[in-house]
Amino acid sequence: MPISVLCPGCQTRFNVSEKFAGKQGPCPKCKKVLTVPDAPAEDVKIHAPEFGGPGAKDAKGRSVLKPIARVQNKLSATVIVAIVGAIVLTLAVAFMMRLTPAENKTIVAAVGLVIISPALALAAYSFLADDEGDPYRGPALYLRCLLCGWAYALLWAVYWPLTANGIITGEIWQWVFVIPIFVAAGAGISFATLDLDFGNAAMHYCFFLLVTILLRFAIGMPHLWELQGGSAPVPVF
């Protein structure tokens, strides 16, 4: 079998008989003395992939010739029943709170808001998180939803003195400025805590805002636009 030789001087490649293995001789082109390798180099063989035929499948029976489709997480019947049950229970408790004396209703509502806000943040995140990316799961998700929900609750704490001090008086032109400011603040919170893109972050806060407004109505609290100091309310919603 011929031996392939590469001249180190002129980089010329040529073949010599294997009977010259291990011997020295001049390069036929540049005459530089070189040593013939002892044995011919082994040929490099390219093997066909083990599962390379048409319709090839891996150990789990999935095709290796096309991308594996992402498996969508589907809500089981148990989870759906649990969600519906939690909604019904929350509304029932909210309507029962109508019996709470007016002087205690704000305190009870504040405690309820602190309790329910993280759950609302978690529920909205489960629908808005990008499954194509790497969404938060487990303890990291629960901690972030806890922080996000409580930060949302603090926005209500910021809103209350604005009406109590007459800064927001219920006029429509004020809501044109107030609503975008609160939505932007809420979107910033969910963007920072849950890494949602800004559009989904705004939707996340709007979901929280809508649910809590409905719960305010259910427990019989004053309207958002109700004026302080005995002035008549101006309905804008």
N, C-alpha and C positions, 0 to 999 in steps of 0.2 A: 504494500500500500504506500503510495507516495507520501512524503513528508513535506508539509508546507513550511517554508522558511521565509522569515522577514529580515531583510538586511537592516541592521541598525544604522548604517551610514546613509544610504540613499533611499531607504524605505521601500525598496523594491521587493515584491513578494514573488517567489517562484517555488517550484516543486522539485525535489530530488528523490532519488530512489532510497528506500528504507535501508539499503545496504550501507549507506553513508551515515547512518544514525550514530551520533556521538563523535563524529570526526570533524576536522576543521578543513576549510577550503575557501578559495576566493569567491567573492560575489561576481557573477557573470557580467555585471554592469559597471560597478565602481571598483572592483578588484579588492575590496576590503575583506580581510580574513575574518571569517565568522565560524561559529560552531553549530553544526546541525543538531537539532533536538534529538534526544535518545529515542523517542517514540512519537508516532503521529498523534496530534491533538484529537481528542474525542469530539466527534461531531455533536453539535447542539441540536437536539430534537425537540420540536414543539408538539406537545400532545394536545389532542382535542379535549375540551373541558369534560369533566366526568358526567355532567348533566347537560351537555351541549346540544343534544338532538332536538328535532322539532317536538314541541309539546313537553320539553323537559320540565321537571318539577323538583322542588326541594324535598327535604325529609318530611315536611308537613303537608306535602301535596299541592303547594302553591307554585304557580308558574314563575320561572326565573327569567323569562324572556320579556316581561313587561312589569312596570311598577306595580307594587302591591297597593291596592286602594286602601285609604285610611278607613279604619273601622269607626263608625259613628257610635257615640255613646247614646243608647236609647233608654228613656225612662221606663222602669219596670212598673207593673201595676201597683206594687207595694209602695213605690216612691210617689206615684200619682195620688194614691189614696191618702198618703201621709201629708202631701202638700195641700190637698183639698181639705182634709181634716184640720190642718193648722189654720187655714184661712177662715173656715167656719168658726173655729174656736176663738180666733182673734176678734172676729166681728161680734160674736156673742158677748165676749168680755167687754168690748167697746160699748155696746148698747147697754150692758148692765151698769157701766160707769156713769150713765146718765143719771142714776139715782144718787151719785155722790154729791154732797153739798157743794154749792158753787164756790165757797171759800177754800175747799180742799181739792177742787177738781184740777187746778193747775199743777199742784204738787204731784197728784196721782198720775196725771198725764205725763209729767216730766220723767217720773220713775219708769212708766211704761215705755216711753220713747227710748230711754237708755237701754232697756231690755230688748226691745224689738229692732232697733236700728241695725245692729250687726247681722241679724237674721235677714233683714231686707237687703243688706249689702251682699250677703252670700247668695241669696236667691237671684238677684240681678246679675251677679258675676257669672253664675253657672250658665246663663244664656248668652252673655256678651263676650265671654273669654274666647280667644282665638285658639281652636283646637289644633290648627296647623303649627302653631308655635309651641311654647312650653308653658302652659298655664300653671298657676300655683295650685298645689294640692296639699291635703293633710294639715298638720299644725301650722305651717307657714301661711296657708290660705286663711285659716281661722283667725290667726293673729292679725293679719292684714285687714280682714273684714271687720274685726273688732275695732281696730283703729279707724277705719274708714267710716263705719257706722256711727261711732261716737263723735267723730269730726263733723259728720252731717248733722247730728243732734245739736252740736254747738252752733251751727248756723241758725237753727231756730232760736237759740238763746241770744244770738245777735239781733235777730229780727224783732223779738218781743220789745226791747227798749226803744226801738225805732218808732213803734206805734204808741207805746206808753208815753213817750215824750213829745208826741205830735209831729215827729219828723216825717213819718208817712201818714198822710191824712186821708188816704182813700181816693184821691183824684187820679183819673185814668192816666194823665201824662206822667205821674210819678212811677206807675208800674212799668212804663216803657223803659225806664232806666233801672228800676229795682230788680225786675225779673232777670234781665241779662247778667247783672252783676252777681246775683246769687247762683245762677246756673253756671257762670264761669268759675266762681269760687268752688262750687261742688264738683265741677269737672276737674279742676286742678287737684282737689283732694283725691278723687278716684284715680287720676292719672299718676299721682305720686305714690299712693299706697298699693294699687292693684296693677299698675303698668298697662292700663288700657290706653288705646289711642284716643286722641282728644274727642273725636266724635262719639265713640262708645262710652267714654267717660262722662260726657254730657248726658247721654241717654241713661246711664247708670244713676246719676243724681236725679234726673227727671222722674224716673221710676220711683225712687225713694220719696221725692217731693209729692207726687201724685197720691201714693198710698197713705202717707202721713196726713195729707189734707183730707182724704176720705175718712180716716180714723178720727180726725178732729171733728168732722161733721157727725160721725157715729156716736161720739161721746157727748155731743151737745155743747162743744166749746164755742166761744164767739167767732164770728166770721173773721177772716184774715183782714178784711177791709174795714172792720168796725172801728170807729173813731173813739178816742178817749175824751174824757171830760164832759160826757153827756151829749155830744153832738150826734146827729143822726147818721147812721151808716150809709155809705155809698156803695151799692152792689156793683162790682165790676166783673164778677165771675158768674 
